[in-house]
Amino acid sequence: MRTGPIRATVAAGFIGLAMSVTAATATPVVSKDAALPIGSELNEQLLNQPTELFAFDRAGGKRFYLFNLGDMLFSSSSIFGGKAADAGMSCNSCHQQGANNNKLFVPGLSARPGTFDTNGALFNAKADNGVFDPVTVPSLRGSKYLAPYGHDGRIASLREFIRNVIVNEFAGPEPSGQVLDALVTYVNEISFLPNEKMTSDGHLTVKASDAARRGEALFNKPFRTNASMSCATCHQADAAFIDRKVHDIGTGGYFKTKTLINAKYNAPYFHDGRFDTFDEVVGYFDQHYDLGLSPSEQSDLVAYLDTIGDADTPFTPNTVQAEVDELTAFASVLDVAIPARDKDVIRLAVDSVGVEWREVGEKFPDRRDTSVDGGLAERLKARASVRDLVLTLRRVAMAAEADDFVEAARLYDRYKKLVVAATPRLQLAEPWSLYNPRVHERHFAALRRLSELAK
């Protein structure tokens, strides 16, 4: 499970949220190269992660090489260029666990949290269209059902959409076919979350409320000013609730129909994020299309949207074990890349997994952090274990660069054994780490106080 886009905050360096705490208070270590504009917010304090479910999970399958490579690349800044790479940004910075990051805010690129100007000059001057036009950060759940891509539906394929993000939006180098194949494979596996109140084909179950059922009838009811239209005309009640078309609904252009599945967690709404709630969305449509809905009818329609937009388990606590499991999956690409002598993938894996491990290490505050009580010996052992893992990984890359793939394989085997040995040490220190909600809150409260004092 990803730890969140810790690396790319104004107070974060190339190894993540490198927090040190003096005897009096907490002080963030600042990397000038990695700093985004002052006031940037990438939701780095996220503890409970958006739940991520994959198609092969639901089908009883297993992870596989190309998926693991794509999963790793999704969290890697190595595929981006320029300032984005320097800031440690990755796909996961905007799409946390494949969902949207509704707290994303970068001054000059965001009009409000959860929006981002993909044609701004900050990350790629060549892509600047000279217009401040931020759009909402979309969830990637169910992406394989949601073509065409982009808010205006201008890109037909997911492959071309991903390439555009890398090359044009974030000034990355032209990705190889393998990189694109891997990322497409990964994104295509990100599934909608189950919802016990709705069937797989878009109908309400017995778990839905009476208000939601009344709302469903309104959703399918023809508009009083145009009997050929209803909400369901565009949001067709099926597995995705879309019609794959673009429409002008009075918001300044033609934009594609968005899915309503799991949409309860996709705010802000509309292409530019102008609305925070379903109440505001329903109010807008009632006025724009002169639907003539009474207050109770609007409430029922909101209840329906809330119901079909829900999920059984929208968030999952982050834990040491979840981190270890994910980084083990990331590093597993070396099982293929080392025998294949694929230096590019080896380099990407070592860099990406190394950064992630450093972020894990920073979750165990050292002795200077006075916001944490107890467990110092355990925390220091956890940090030391992580350092050994990172150094061993680096030696894997060095051996591969020297064309000594036998040594690279030996060191990778040593790395895997170190992970097994390190895991119980990390778990032993977990009660005094940032994985503990109480410690997490105290740690970041100290940072917030420091930030207020600095103003």
C-alpha positions, 0 to 999 in steps of 0.5 A: 500500500502506497504511503502517499505522495510524501516526496513532493511537498514543499517541505520534502526532499528526495527521500520523502518526508524527511522529518527531523525534530529538535529537542524543542519542536519539529523541523522539516528538512527542506530540499530546494530542488524538490520544493513545489510552490509555497502552499502546495498540498499533496495530502502527505498526512494521509493515513487511511488510504483509498482502498485499491481493488484489482480485477484479478483479485475479484477473479481469484487470480494473482499478480504478474510481472507486467502488472507489478512493473506498472504498479511500481512505475505508477509510484515512480518519479523516474518516468517524469522529467524536469521539476516533476521528477525533481519534486518526486512526483509520480502518477500516485501523487494525483491518483492516490491508490488509483483514486483521485487526490481531492486535496491536491493543490499546487498554487498556479495550477489549482483553482481549488483542492482537487483540481490541476491545470494539466496545460500549465507551464510549471512542469512543462513550458512547452505544454503551456496553453496560456490559459488557466483552466484547471480540471478535476483529478479523476479517479482511475477506478474502472478506467478500462470501461471509461474511454474516451479519455481526458475531460473532453474525451479527446484521446481515444486510447488509454495508452495514448492518454498515459503517454500524453501525461508522461511526455506532455504534462510532466515533461518526461522522456519518451516512454518505451513500449514496455513502460507503456504496456506495463502502465496500461496493464496496471491501470486497466486492472484498477476496479470499481469498489464493491457496493452492497447497495447496487448490483453489478449491472447498476440496479439497487439491491434490498440494502438501498433506502426508500429515499434512494429508490424514489431517487432512482425513479426520478433519475429515470424520469423524462425531463419536463422540458424535454421528454427525450432526456433524463439523467439516465440518458447520459448516465446509463444505469449499467456497469459504468453509468456512462454513455461514452459521449461528450455533452454541453451542460452549460459549463463552458464546453463539451465534456464527457459523461463521468461515471457515478460508480464510487463517485461519493469519493470523487469530489469535487464534481464537474470538469472544473470541480465547481461543486463539492456535494451531490446537493449542489450538483442536483441543484445545478441540473434542476435549475439548468434543465428546469426540472422543477424538482421539489426539495424532497425530490432533490433530496431523494435524487441526492440519496440515489446518487449517494447510494450508487456512488458508495463503496463497502470499504472505501478506505483501508488503514496503512500498516507495516505489513501492507507496505512490505507486501507492496514493496515486495511486489514492486521489487519482484520485477527484478526476478525477471529483469536480472536474468534478462539483463534488463538494465533499464528495469533494474535501474527503475526498480532500484531507484523506485523501491529505494525511495519507497523504503526511505519513506518507510524508514521516515515513518519511524521517528528518530530520537530528535522527535519529541512528539513520540513517546517510548520505543526509541530502541525499536524505532532505531532498529527499524530505521537501521534495517531500512538503511540496510535494505536500501544500501543492498538494493543500490549494490544490486544496481551497481553490479548490474551496471558493471554487467556482473549479473551473477553478483546482482542476483546474489545481492538481490537474494540477500535483499529478499532475506533482509526483507524477511528479517526486517519485517518483524523489527518494523512491526515491533516498532509500529506502535511508536511509528506514524502508522499509529494514528495517535503518533501520526496525529501528534507528529503532524500537529507538532509540524502544524504548530511550527508552520503557524509559528513561522508565519 
